[in-house]
């Protein structure tokens, strides 16, 4: 009975269809390996999730609430394709994949997607609307093809979709998606300090710090055309807070436990950032001049072949291997640090891929052992 109810709910969430193929995709059970990982990490199958995406590293993380009530990293997926450049989406047709904080409700899950399965990011959100930004139907989906979206393989989106489905079944009303240009480390900020988007990215880093310092989903509001995080009414106040995305922010405070943890993280990061700038850390061009990117695992599998056309479609995928070796990160008492493979951006038709080393810091995770051949 419960399974039947959620099939109906998720079908109505997208374009209605009587095609049983879509229902079977949307209701495919989580793999046994994923269920074992959930159990190993002291989580419930239907506990809340949170999604984080990083353009430059081309990685999508799924975090899941464990039985302590905090979020822990469940799995990191290599992103098959994203389009545009680093920076927020501004207007319809600019091919930019969005950056910011988005809330995914059950109604944004689409089992009848043209790209296998998908969920709508909800662009433009209140922040985007405050700045008059335009665009629609921006998704995380399958099919490894992107024009302003984040594209996964069909196998990956099936698993991510199922994790979202189970969280809704467990009572989560929406899950947060945090979309970043890169991992918000001092090293990356120093490298990109000349970008016209730097102030915007520093604001995103504040939200990132609220999450990383607490492993709790930050409450996100918008006022005065900016994001504010974990805003609460001042102690003793009986006046309800009202947030207007363009209007003056109400009087608020951040709970002390959260503020102390965030301030300490930001203090350490700011010292490191200042040191990197003082040492003249090299910068990168404000615009890369190429269209989007894909995770180095996929780029390496293509073996230097022509990667894409002007419409964001991947070409010459027939030779992709059936499997990609597993990558396991070292474990220690805290977060692990690793060097990723070189970041590879999608070139214009006929151009040569641009390869840039990208040092990143990330939590312990493993990448999938099998990646199917995406459809061109």
Buried (B, 14 or more C-beta within 10 A) or exposed (E): EEEEEBBEBBBEBBEEEEEEEBBEBBBBEBBEEBEEBBEEBEBBBBBBBBBBBBBBBBBBBBBBBBEEEEBBBBBBBBBBBBBBBBBBBBEEEBBBBBBBBBBBBBBBBBBBBEBBBBBBBBBBBBBBBBBEBBBEEBBBBBBBBBBBBBBBBBBBBBBBBBBBBBBBBBEBEBBBBBBBBBBBBBBBBBBBBEBEBEEBBEBBBBBBBBBBBBBBBBBBBBBEEBBBBBBEBEEEEEEEBEBBBEEEBBEBEBEEEBBEBBEEBBEEBEEBBEEBBEEEBEEBEBEBEBBBBBBBBBBBBBEEBBBBBEEBBBEEBEEBEEEBEEBEBEEEEEEBBEEBBBBBBBBEEEBEBBEEEBEBBBBBBEBBEEBBBBBB
